[in-house]
Amino acid sequence: MSKKQKTIFIVSLVVNALLIVWLVIGYQKMSLVHKELFYSEVQRKLVELDGLIEHQKRNDWSDPNLVTTQLSDVLNGFDVATKIGKYSGWLSNGERLTMEQLDVALRQYPHDELYEFSVLTQNDKNDFEDLQSKLQNVGFGMNMKISRDWKTFINKSEELLRSVRRR
C-alpha cells in the first residue's frame, strides 16, 4: 500500500467510526424520546386520573367532566405514543399490543369527545372509583413512587390491562 492509500484507509476508518458513534447516540436519544413520550403522555396522565377521581369522590362528584376530560387525555396519549412507537419500530409487537388493548379497555369508560362532554350516571361514577382502585393497585396512583424504568412501566400496564378486562 502506498502512503496515500494508507492515509485514505485511516481517514475512512475514522469517518466510519464517527458515523457508528453518531448512529448509536441517535438511537439512544430516540429511545429516550419514546420512553419520555409514554411517561409524560400515558403514565403521568394515568396518575393524574387517579388524583382527579379522588378529588371528585371528596367533592361528591361536583365536576365529573374533570375525570372524563382527563380520561380523554389519557386515551389521546395512548394513541399518539403507540402510533409513534409502532411506526418507528421502537415498540415490540407485544408492547404495542398491550398498549392498544389497554387503550381499547379504557375506552369502555365514559370519556369526552371533541366538543362533547359525557354525562355520568351513578354507575359510571362507581366504575371510575373502581378504576381508581385498579390504578392504585398496579402503582399508577397519586403519592406513589413513579418508576421511569421501561420494563416496570410495561409490567404495570400489563397488570392494569388484566384488571380492567375483568370489568
Contacts in CASP RR format, 6 or more apart in sequence:
PFRMAT RR
TARGET T0000
AUTHOR 0000-0000-0000
METHOD contacts of the structure
MODEL  1
MSKKQKTIFIVSLVVNALLIVWLVIGYQKMSLVHKELFYSEVQRKLVELD
GLIEHQKRNDWSDPNLVTTQLSDVLNGFDVATKIGKYSGWLSNGERLTME
QLDVALRQYPHDELYEFSVLTQNDKNDFEDLQSKLQNVGFGMNMKISRDW
KTFINKSEELLRSVRRR
1 9 0 8 1.000
30 88 0 8 1.000
30 90 0 8 1.000
31 90 0 8 1.000
34 81 0 8 1.000
34 84 0 8 1.000
34 85 0 8 1.000
34 88 0 8 1.000
34 90 0 8 1.000
34 91 0 8 1.000
35 148 0 8 1.000
35 150 0 8 1.000
37 80 0 8 1.000
37 81 0 8 1.000
37 84 0 8 1.000
38 81 0 8 1.000
38 150 0 8 1.000
38 153 0 8 1.000
39 148 0 8 1.000
39 153 0 8 1.000
41 76 0 8 1.000
41 77 0 8 1.000
41 78 0 8 1.000
41 80 0 8 1.000
41 81 0 8 1.000
42 74 0 8 1.000
42 77 0 8 1.000
42 78 0 8 1.000
42 81 0 8 1.000
42 99 0 8 1.000
42 157 0 8 1.000
43 140 0 8 1.000
43 146 0 8 1.000
43 153 0 8 1.000
44 146 0 8 1.000
45 70 0 8 1.000
45 73 0 8 1.000
45 74 0 8 1.000
45 77 0 8 1.000
46 74 0 8 1.000
46 135 0 8 1.000
46 140 0 8 1.000
46 141 0 8 1.000
46 160 0 8 1.000
47 135 0 8 1.000
47 140 0 8 1.000
47 141 0 8 1.000
47 142 0 8 1.000
47 144 0 8 1.000
47 146 0 8 1.000
48 70 0 8 1.000
48 73 0 8 1.000
49 67 0 8 1.000
49 70 0 8 1.000
49 71 0 8 1.000
49 74 0 8 1.000
49 131 0 8 1.000
49 132 0 8 1.000
49 135 0 8 1.000
50 132 0 8 1.000
50 135 0 8 1.000
50 136 0 8 1.000
50 140 0 8 1.000
50 141 0 8 1.000
50 142 0 8 1.000
51 132 0 8 1.000
51 141 0 8 1.000
51 142 0 8 1.000
52 66 0 8 1.000
52 67 0 8 1.000
52 70 0 8 1.000
53 67 0 8 1.000
53 128 0 8 1.000
53 129 0 8 1.000
53 131 0 8 1.000
53 132 0 8 1.000
54 132 0 8 1.000
54 142 0 8 1.000
55 66 0 8 1.000
56 62 0 8 1.000
56 63 0 8 1.000
56 64 0 8 1.000
56 66 0 8 1.000
56 67 0 8 1.000
56 125 0 8 1.000
56 128 0 8 1.000
57 129 0 8 1.000
57 132 0 8 1.000
61 120 0 8 1.000
61 125 0 8 1.000
64 118 0 8 1.000
64 120 0 8 1.000
64 125 0 8 1.000
65 112 0 8 1.000
65 117 0 8 1.000
65 118 0 8 1.000
67 120 0 8 1.000
67 128 0 8 1.000
68 110 0 8 1.000
68 111 0 8 1.000
68 112 0 8 1.000
68 117 0 8 1.000
68 118 0 8 1.000
68 120 0 8 1.000
69 112 0 8 1.000
69 117 0 8 1.000
71 106 0 8 1.000
71 109 0 8 1.000
71 110 0 8 1.000
71 111 0 8 1.000
71 112 0 8 1.000
72 111 0 8 1.000
72 112 0 8 1.000
72 113 0 8 1.000
74 106 0 8 1.000
75 103 0 8 1.000
75 106 0 8 1.000
75 107 0 8 1.000
75 111 0 8 1.000
78 99 0 8 1.000
78 100 0 8 1.000
78 102 0 8 1.000
78 103 0 8 1.000
78 106 0 8 1.000
79 103 0 8 1.000
81 99 0 8 1.000
82 91 0 8 1.000
82 96 0 8 1.000
82 99 0 8 1.000
82 100 0 8 1.000
82 103 0 8 1.000
84 90 0 8 1.000
85 91 0 8 1.000
85 96 0 8 1.000
86 96 0 8 1.000
91 99 0 8 1.000
95 154 0 8 1.000
98 154 0 8 1.000
98 157 0 8 1.000
98 158 0 8 1.000
98 161 0 8 1.000
99 157 0 8 1.000
101 161 0 8 1.000
102 157 0 8 1.000
102 160 0 8 1.000
102 161 0 8 1.000
102 164 0 8 1.000
105 161 0 8 1.000
105 164 0 8 1.000
105 165 0 8 1.000
105 167 0 8 1.000
106 164 0 8 1.000
108 164 0 8 1.000
108 167 0 8 1.000
109 124 0 8 1.000
109 127 0 8 1.000
109 128 0 8 1.000
109 131 0 8 1.000
110 118 0 8 1.000
110 119 0 8 1.000
110 120 0 8 1.000
110 124 0 8 1.000
111 118 0 8 1.000
112 118 0 8 1.000
118 124 0 8 1.000
120 128 0 8 1.000
127 167 0 8 1.000
130 167 0 8 1.000
131 164 0 8 1.000
134 160 0 8 1.000
134 163 0 8 1.000
134 164 0 8 1.000
135 141 0 8 1.000
135 160 0 8 1.000
136 144 0 8 1.000
137 159 0 8 1.000
137 163 0 8 1.000
138 156 0 8 1.000
138 159 0 8 1.000
138 160 0 8 1.000
138 163 0 8 1.000
139 156 0 8 1.000
140 156 0 8 1.000
140 160 0 8 1.000
147 153 0 8 1.000
END
